[in-house]
Amino acid sequence: MRWVPLESNPDVMTKFMRELGVKEPWCFVDVFSTDPEMQALVPCPILSLLFLYPITDNSKSIGIGTVSHEEKCFFIKQTIDNACGTVAIIHALANNIDALDITGDSPLERAELLEKEEELSEFHEDCALQGQTEAPDSSSETNLHFVAFINSDGRRDGPVLHGETSPETFLADACKVVDRFMQRDPEDVQFSLIALTKVEN
């Protein structure tokens, strides 16, 4: 199974989140740089971060972080090609809903449910076609991948641990990890960081 990839666009991701029932003032916003001065421009509180990075020979051979098999957060294994944006959004949302029961299914069982969820697939496709760039065909190979911080990389077997953090230092701590990804592929510019945050009108 293969989906049309989502564009790394906070407006598209916010629309997708609205389709899932998340209301204002929560939305996705761009994080324009990992520099501390630019981090200060991101509205708080930040619940989660979505990070897009290129899949390269380096990313395949030089791992960053440690996979945890002691699941203490909601995690879905990605089994649908090009669904990483949707999986990252689900990880970002599900790990911020206090009342969510995350003990029932394994990551693989959740992935199978995701594959069967036709309405979610329709939301994904609708949003994938809403971006500023022309959406590739669902059969297109992409060399980019989304993860959510708490780093839940659906291609892995469990959440990826990068160290301790707190609500106050979350963005700064995550930016240090993002910097490591960028240092691993210094010639590539296909990185993007998007925050799930509260923006009051």
BELGIRA-V182954 format. One line per field, one symbol per residue. psi: psi as a letter, one per 20 degrees, with the letter a starting at -180 (. if undefined). Layout:
BEGIN
psi: ???
END
This chain:
BEGIN
psi: qprpqqqnohgghggghhhijprqjprpqqoiqiphhhhiipqqqohrppppqqorgghhhnqprpppinojrppppoipqjjhggggggggghjjohipojigqrhghhghgghinhgghggggghhiirhqpprqhiqpqkqpqrqopnnoiirirqppjrqrrhhjgggghhhgghgghhhmiiqjlqqppporpop.
END
